Amino acid sequence: MPAFGQIIKSMFILRYIDQVELRQAIGKQLLKIELAHFTLAVTVGNPRGIERAEMDARRSPRVATA
């Protein structure tokens, strides 16, 4: 069964590479998640939250929009 999972992953990767709309949709969702994490770090009152959120944002890979 592990080989079947690899087929599904491979098909997703090929669709991701081929479809601009899919990449954009995933990119939008990732930005929402990053914003939620940033907002949580700031609203909790962690004085280093902004620095950490900025470092995490720099480390995270960017989604290509072709």
TIRO-2110 file (N, C-alpha, C; in Angstrom, 1 decimal):
// TIRO-2110
0.8, -1.2, 0.0, N, 1, A
0.0, 0.0, 0.0, CA, 1, A
0.8, 1.3, 0.0, C, 1, A
2.1, 1.3, 0.5, N, 2, A
2.8, 2.5, 0.5, CA, 2, A
3.1, 3.0, -0.9, C, 2, A
3.2, 2.1, -1.9, N, 3, A
3.4, 2.5, -3.3, CA, 3, A
2.2, 3.3, -3.8, C, 3, A
1.0, 2.9, -3.4, N, 4, A
-0.2, 3.6, -3.8, CA, 4, A
-0.2, 5.1, -3.3, C, 4, A
0.3, 5.3, -2.1, N, 5, A
0.4, 6.6, -1.5, CA, 5, A
1.4, 7.5, -2.3, C, 5, A
2.5, 6.8, -2.8, N, 6, A
3.5, 7.5, -3.5, CA, 6, A
2.9, 8.0, -4.9, C, 6, A
2.0, 7.1, -5.5, N, 7, A
1.4, 7.5, -6.7, CA, 7, A
0.5, 8.7, -6.5, C, 7, A
-0.3, 8.7, -5.4, N, 8, A
-1.1, 9.9, -5.2, CA, 8, A
-0.3, 11.1, -5.0, C, 8, A
0.8, 11.1, -4.2, N, 9, A
1.6, 12.2, -4.0, CA, 9, A
2.2, 12.7, -5.3, C, 9, A
2.7, 11.8, -6.1, N, 10, A
3.3, 12.1, -7.4, CA, 10, A
2.3, 12.8, -8.3, C, 10, A
1.0, 12.3, -8.3, N, 11, A
0.0, 13.0, -9.1, CA, 11, A
-0.3, 14.4, -8.6, C, 11, A
-0.3, 14.6, -7.3, N, 12, A
-0.6, 15.9, -6.8, CA, 12, A
0.6, 16.8, -7.2, C, 12, A
1.8, 16.4, -7.1, N, 13, A
2.9, 17.2, -7.4, CA, 13, A
2.9, 17.6, -8.9, C, 13, A
2.5, 16.7, -9.8, N, 14, A
2.4, 17.0, -11.2, CA, 14, A
1.3, 18.0, -11.4, C, 14, A
0.1, 17.9, -10.7, N, 15, A
-1.0, 18.8, -10.9, CA, 15, A
-0.5, 20.2, -10.3, C, 15, A
0.2, 20.2, -9.2, N, 16, A
0.7, 21.5, -8.6, CA, 16, A
1.6, 22.2, -9.6, C, 16, A
2.5, 21.5, -10.2, N, 17, A
3.4, 22.1, -11.2, CA, 17, A
2.6, 22.6, -12.4, C, 17, A
1.6, 21.9, -12.8, N, 18, A
0.9, 22.2, -14.1, CA, 18, A
-0.1, 23.3, -13.9, C, 18, A
-0.8, 23.5, -12.8, N, 19, A
-1.9, 24.3, -12.6, CA, 19, A
-1.6, 25.6, -11.8, C, 19, A
-1.6, 26.7, -12.5, N, 20, A
-1.3, 28.0, -11.8, CA, 20, A
-2.4, 28.3, -10.7, C, 20, A
-3.6, 28.0, -11.0, N, 21, A
-4.7, 28.3, -10.0, CA, 21, A
-4.5, 27.5, -8.8, C, 21, A
-4.1, 26.3, -8.9, N, 22, A
-3.8, 25.4, -7.7, CA, 22, A
-2.7, 26.0, -6.8, C, 22, A
-1.6, 26.4, -7.5, N, 23, A
-0.5, 27.0, -6.7, CA, 23, A
-1.0, 28.3, -6.0, C, 23, A
-1.8, 29.1, -6.7, N, 24, A
-2.2, 30.4, -6.1, CA, 24, A
-3.2, 30.1, -5.0, C, 24, A
-4.0, 29.1, -5.1, N, 25, A
-5.0, 28.8, -4.0, CA, 25, A
-4.2, 28.3, -2.8, C, 25, A
-3.2, 27.5, -3.0, N, 26, A
-2.4, 27.0, -1.9, CA, 26, A
-1.6, 28.1, -1.2, C, 26, A
-1.1, 29.0, -2.1, N, 27, A
-0.3, 30.1, -1.6, CA, 27, A
-1.2, 31.0, -0.7, C, 27, A
-2.4, 31.3, -1.1, N, 28, A
-3.4, 32.1, -0.3, CA, 28, A
-3.6, 31.4, 1.0, C, 28, A
-3.8, 30.1, 1.0, N, 29, A
-4.1, 29.5, 2.3, CA, 29, A
-2.9, 29.5, 3.2, C, 29, A
-1.7, 29.4, 2.7, N, 30, A
-0.5, 29.4, 3.5, CA, 30, A
-0.3, 30.8, 4.1, C, 30, A
-0.6, 31.9, 3.3, N, 31, A
-0.6, 33.2, 3.8, CA, 31, A
-1.6, 33.4, 5.0, C, 31, A
-2.8, 32.9, 4.8, N, 32, A
-3.7, 33.0, 5.9, CA, 32, A
-3.2, 32.3, 7.2, C, 32, A
-2.6, 31.2, 7.1, N, 33, A
-2.0, 30.5, 8.2, CA, 33, A
-0.9, 31.3, 8.9, C, 33, A
0.0, 31.8, 8.0, N, 34, A
1.1, 32.6, 8.5, CA, 34, A
0.6, 33.9, 9.2, C, 34, A
-0.5, 34.5, 8.7, N, 35, A
-1.1, 35.7, 9.3, CA, 35, A
-1.7, 35.3, 10.7, C, 35, A
-2.3, 34.2, 10.7, N, 36, A
-2.9, 33.7, 12.0, CA, 36, A
-1.9, 33.5, 13.1, C, 36, A
-0.8, 32.9, 12.7, N, 37, A
0.3, 32.6, 13.6, CA, 37, A
1.0, 34.0, 14.1, C, 37, A
1.1, 34.9, 13.1, N, 38, A
1.7, 36.2, 13.5, CA, 38, A
0.8, 36.9, 14.4, C, 38, A
-0.5, 36.9, 14.1, N, 39, A
-1.5, 37.6, 15.0, CA, 39, A
-1.5, 37.0, 16.4, C, 39, A
-1.5, 35.7, 16.4, N, 40, A
-1.4, 35.0, 17.7, CA, 40, A
-0.2, 35.4, 18.5, C, 40, A
0.9, 35.5, 17.9, N, 41, A
2.2, 35.9, 18.6, CA, 41, A
2.1, 37.3, 19.1, C, 41, A
1.5, 38.2, 18.4, N, 42, A
1.4, 39.6, 18.8, CA, 42, A
0.3, 39.7, 19.8, C, 42, A
-0.8, 39.1, 19.7, N, 43, A
-1.9, 39.3, 20.6, CA, 43, A
-1.7, 38.7, 22.0, C, 43, A
-0.9, 37.6, 22.0, N, 44, A
-0.6, 37.0, 23.3, CA, 44, A
0.2, 37.9, 24.2, C, 44, A
0.9, 38.8, 23.6, N, 45, A
1.8, 39.7, 24.3, CA, 45, A
3.2, 39.3, 24.4, C, 45, A
3.6, 38.3, 23.6, N, 46, A
5.0, 37.9, 23.6, CA, 46, A
5.8, 39.0, 23.0, C, 46, A
6.7, 39.6, 23.8, N, 47, A
7.5, 40.7, 23.3, CA, 47, A
8.4, 40.3, 22.1, C, 47, A
8.7, 39.0, 22.0, N, 48, A
9.6, 38.6, 21.0, CA, 48, A
8.8, 37.9, 19.8, C, 48, A
7.5, 38.0, 19.9, N, 49, A
6.6, 37.4, 19.0, CA, 49, A
6.8, 37.9, 17.6, C, 49, A
6.9, 39.3, 17.5, N, 50, A
7.1, 39.9, 16.2, CA, 50, A
8.4, 39.4, 15.6, C, 50, A
9.5, 39.4, 16.3, N, 51, A
10.8, 39.0, 15.8, CA, 51, A
10.7, 37.5, 15.3, C, 51, A
10.1, 36.7, 16.1, N, 52, A
10.0, 35.3, 15.8, CA, 52, A
9.1, 35.1, 14.5, C, 52, A
8.0, 35.8, 14.4, N, 53, A
7.1, 35.7, 13.3, CA, 53, A
7.9, 36.2, 12.0, C, 53, A
8.7, 37.2, 12.1, N, 54, A
9.4, 37.7, 11.0, CA, 54, A
10.5, 36.7, 10.6, C, 54, A
11.2, 36.0, 11.5, N, 55, A
12.2, 35.0, 11.2, CA, 55, A
11.5, 33.8, 10.6, C, 55, A
10.4, 33.4, 11.1, N, 56, A
9.7, 32.2, 10.5, CA, 56, A
9.2, 32.6, 9.1, C, 56, A
8.8, 33.8, 8.8, N, 57, A
8.3, 34.2, 7.5, CA, 57, A
9.5, 34.1, 6.5, C, 57, A
10.7, 34.5, 7.0, N, 58, A
11.9, 34.5, 6.1, CA, 58, A
12.3, 33.1, 5.8, C, 58, A
12.1, 32.2, 6.7, N, 59, A
12.5, 30.8, 6.6, CA, 59, A
11.6, 30.0, 5.7, C, 59, A
10.3, 30.3, 5.7, N, 60, A
9.3, 29.5, 5.0, CA, 60, A
9.5, 29.7, 3.5, C, 60, A
9.3, 28.6, 2.8, N, 61, A
9.5, 28.6, 1.3, CA, 61, A
8.3, 29.4, 0.7, C, 61, A
8.6, 30.1, -0.4, N, 62, A
7.6, 30.9, -1.1, CA, 62, A
7.0, 30.0, -2.2, C, 62, A
5.7, 30.2, -2.4, N, 63, A
5.0, 29.5, -3.5, CA, 63, A
5.2, 30.2, -4.8, C, 63, A
5.7, 29.5, -5.8, N, 64, A
5.9, 30.1, -7.1, CA, 64, A
4.5, 30.3, -7.8, C, 64, A
4.4, 31.5, -8.4, N, 65, A
3.2, 31.9, -9.1, CA, 65, A
3.3, 31.9, -10.6, C, 65, A
4.4, 31.3, -11.1, N, 66, A
4.7, 31.2, -12.5, CA, 66, A
4.7, 32.6, -13.1, C, 66, A
END
